[in-house]
Amino acid sequence: MEYIADRITIDPDLCNGKPTIRGKRITVQTILGFLSAGDSKEDILEQYPSLEAEDIDACLRFASKLMENQYDFRQTA
C-alpha cells in the first residue's frame, strides 16, 4: 500500500486500486463527488464518522496535484 500525503492510500487490492482515505473503503472520488454536489465538510463527516476534516482536505490536495500534470490528447498517425 502506498501512502500519499499520509492520508491518501493506493492499494491494488482495495477498491480496485482507486485512491482511498487511510486504507478505508472510502475513495477520494466519493468524497470529491459529495463536494461537487454541494455537500459541506460537515455533511460528509456526519455521513462518514470515521473520517476527519483533514482527510477531506487531503482529497482536495490530491485532486489539485493531479491537475498539475500535462495531458496531451492529440493523436499521432
Buried (B, 14 or more C-beta within 10 A) or exposed (E): EEEBEEBBBBBEEBBEEBBBBBBBEBBBBBBBEBBEEEBEBEEBBEEBEEBBEEBBEBBBBBBEEEEEEEEEEEEEE
